[in-house]
Amino acid sequence: MSDKLTIALAGNPNSGKTTMFNALTGARQHVGNYPGVTVTKKEGSMKALGRDLRIVDLPGTYSLSPYTEEELAARNFLINEKPHAVIDILDANTLERSLYLAVQFLELGAPLVLALNMMDEVKRRKMDIDTKLLSRLMGVPVVETVARTGAGKDEMLGAAVEFATNNRGKVKPLSISYGPDVDSALNDMEPLISADRFLTDRVPARWVALKYLEGDEEVLALGRKTGALSKELELIATRVSDHLQKTFGSSPESVIADQRYGYIATLMREGVITKDVTADRIRTSDRVDKVLTNAFLGPIIMLAVLYGMFQMTFAVGEVPMGWLETFFGWLGGVAEAAIPEGLFQSLVVSGMIDGVGGVIGFLPLILVMFFTLSFLEDLGYMARMAYMLDKVFKIFGLHGSSVMPFIISGGIPGGCAVPGVMAARTLRSPREKLATILTAPFMPCGAKVPVFILLIAAFFPESGGNALFLITLGAWAVALLVAKGLRMTCIKGDATPFLMELPPYRIPTLRGVLIHTWERGWQYVKKAGTVILAISILLWAAMTFPGLPEQTIDQFEAQRQAVQAEMTLAQQSGASEGTLVAFEDRLSDVDNGEAEEALRNSLAGRVGVALESVTRYAGFDWRTNIALVGGFAAKEVIVSTLGTSYSLGEVDPEESESLSNRLAADPGFSSWSAIALIIFTLLYAPCFVAVVAMAKESSWKWAGFSVVFNTLLAYGLAVAAYQIGTAL
């Protein structure tokens, strides 16, 4: 056996597995991805009993049947890497249900250690679990733990190291009876599998036979490469399936699952669990749920919690966000002073510092939001939110767990589609996950909100709150309707049952919440910061090159010199301060005119002018087109680009009142073109960072589909709004 032991932590979602992993490894963690899937892989290192340990936190799963990427990643790790020990973290409050996964580990022949977690809650409920009896019945070590406080973690590791050392990775697989029909098929299939040595170097032959009876697609695909063997095994599986359907109206998969639960029930009847019958039968979590998941009060409380969460996000994050803005402003000033004026200075200051600073400036808000989300998740409330919304979302082909990606993406204005798309990993069904990923970017993220505020201030100054509320409702409506359309056409498939465990409420630990916040925040910095840097440089180049012809530059210089000559004469004749200020304004107009002409002549400007033949039906001119083209890269640049195109120079999205006035005064810009622009900005292609995240969570094909489909949908609705509005 190697000096370093690999120990895998496994368990159901909400069992406390990740809390235990954090308690064991702390900051000594490495985050990556499992090969072939988008599921996050966490590893840590530590020492115990004089041995170096590699701790791997497997994705939370309810079974080892690979219906989801999480289950596939967990199972393949166990089969291919063969850890020296697998610690199954069970919620001891639901021991009978939690043991289902443990039985599957034993059938696979994994060197298993059971960690009965949340034993403090078990004792509060006046229950007693005979761990020695359970250990004897199942033939594996059983340890009591409380992951939240770290109690029992040393005993758990000690048992795992001792078990791994004594067994040297060799454990006799569990073999239980699945009834005469299934057992007969297994007895026919096992010798065939062993004779052909099909996967027997990695897993037991009986386990392979079980997978054939369960219709496991991955094992079937591997088997079909063997030719004749697979045909014979599939023939046996089909024969048994037909027989069970005719005699019991059931399938082999259901029969096998029932027999596993029957085996567990037999263990429980041996006296593993004893309860105090005088104890209060209604647990605290059940009492709280009577209010928080009430059909009437539940949704109201949920909206209040979410509203408070986002209010806290902006209240707490505003000050550090100002610090970051000040820092990047100072950094830009230092760069301007250190680098000679010219293209390189412009690239560094406008293209790199301002571009990255604009995104990193949102980091405090993102961290506060992730902190509150992690707190609610660890508390157990997020599962309740999904439970309450599942019925509504199911109507539109989504799942209750889709609600959090929507909210994080901006379901309450101010989110971000990048972490929202990543949050869709919690969905078990690939189809529901894909539908969620494709529709979450419709939400009004923090980058879109300044555009809405700008247009509302220009054309609907008396109805700001109502307008923003209607925009938010519209985003939810479109997202749900599009999801329904996608699920009825190109992403067809049955809805996934809502099987999420409603965990008991628990007070989160500060350490656990901070670790979760750091992990998510670091992902945001890596995925957003690096990509935005590249986008900012490309956008700067598109709005800078080619420069104005020398002849045009000379014309503007001549205008500037003429104004300066008049100003000099006025100064010599003792003109008033107001007159001199007017000359300064005229010089500023010349500078702005040159900036506008340079922008119009740039690559981005030429694209904007070329698009006018199409976008005029939605009320957009070339200036608006430039801003929207920039928005394909990052929605943050729309307001600043509009400011430049309206000869005002670079406009701060937070201080865009003068731009609002200019838009309101522009005869080519009306309230209906503003409404069309709001609709288009809300719905068109996700920013490039979000597209990259979508590609990583699904595929580039679907990410490209989102860019095209969302833009066409946004254009169609914007044209309809503008044409109908102006006709009325």
C-alpha angles and dihedrals in degrees: 000000000000120000091244116066121210112216121185122207111212137169148119121301111275092021093118094255097133091043088056091047090053091047090053102042106022110175093352092093135125122198124203139130133274111248114268097010138070094235114126116246118209125193134173138177134222144142129254131169089356093303129117109236131201107203116200120192106212119206114269110263139169094210144359094248102113101232090133136036089248093057091044092051093047095047095045091050091054093046100041103034098032101207116218090239137008116210110202108204106208130189098238090203089068097032098150094052093040093054091067090081090045091056089054091051089053092048088054090053095243117164094247133197119182118218110192100208130196092033089154088067091046090056092047088056088054092243126141126207117196099218093178091055092046090049091051094047095048098034095231135103114269122199132182115230144170105203093188092065098025093244113158096010093118092050089047093053091044091054091048094049092046092046092048092047095048097044097037091213095304116118128162108244119242113254117192131170117260096186130282096285096051094037090053091053091047091051090053094047102043097068091047092052093046093048092052091042089226106178090328091127088067109025138020117273091234090056090053089051090051090053090054090052090047091051094240104187096205094052091043090053091051091046095052088063088065093061117204096027094058093049091054093047092047090049091055091046091050092049092052092045092053092047094050091047092052097043103034105012087237141108132240090249092056093045092050091049091049092051092050090053088046090055090051092048089053090055091050092051089061088074102265092142127040124180135199102241090202091061119110105272094208112072123215092252090054091051092050091047091056085070105028095048096036111137092239107025096036098070091043092052090045092054090047091051092049092045090050091047093056093041088054090047093058096036094053098032098048096078098049088042087058089051091054092047089051091048094051090044089053091046090052090050091050090050092049090052095045100043121062115246112271143078096316092054090048091050094051097042104034100024103039114016097037092040097051093035091057090060101035087049087072092055095097090054091047092050093048090048092049090047092055092043091050090049092052091046094050090044089058097241098114091066088055092053091053090047093053095047098041095091092052095044092046089063088062096044095261134112131243088249089062090076096079096053087051094050095044090049090057107287083145101037114263104051129115130241094218098068088032091060090045090052089063087078088089091070113101098201114074090210095051089044091053093047089051093048092050095049103036092080089065088076119104099257123193092264092058096046096076089055091053092046090050094052094041090052090050100045110012105033094150096053105045099134095042092047093052090046091052091048090054093048089048091053092053092046094051093044093053094044093048090048089053091050092049093048090051094049127019100008100045120166144116120286116258115243114248100251100157114141113236099223121207115264112266133181105247120232117241091229093054093047092048092050092051090047092050093049093052094041092051091051089053092051093047098044098037104033099051096043093045090053090058092044093049092053092048092047092048090052093048091052094043106044136105096028125216118287114260090247092058092045089052091052092054090044089053090052090049093050091048092054091045090051091052090047091052091052091049091051091051091050091052098252119186123263090251091057092051090049088054089055089051089053091051090052089049090051090054091050091048091047090053091047090051093048091047090051092048090050093048123096090259091048093051090050089050092052092046091053094054092088088064104030097048087082087066093044096255123139129197093276092055090045092057091052092048093047088054088049090064085070098039130344089218091077098057097088095042091047091050088052093053093046090053091055095253098112121231110345124206108233089223094053103041101130094117090051090050090054092049091049092049091050095048108105090209092057118073136171089261093053087049091053090048090050091050091051093047094047091048096051112025126102117321116252115272094257090056091047090055090049090049091051091051092048095045121356141294088255092062093040089054090047089055092052093051099037096045092048094049091047092048092048093048094050093043092052091047092050094047097044095045092043096050091044090056 
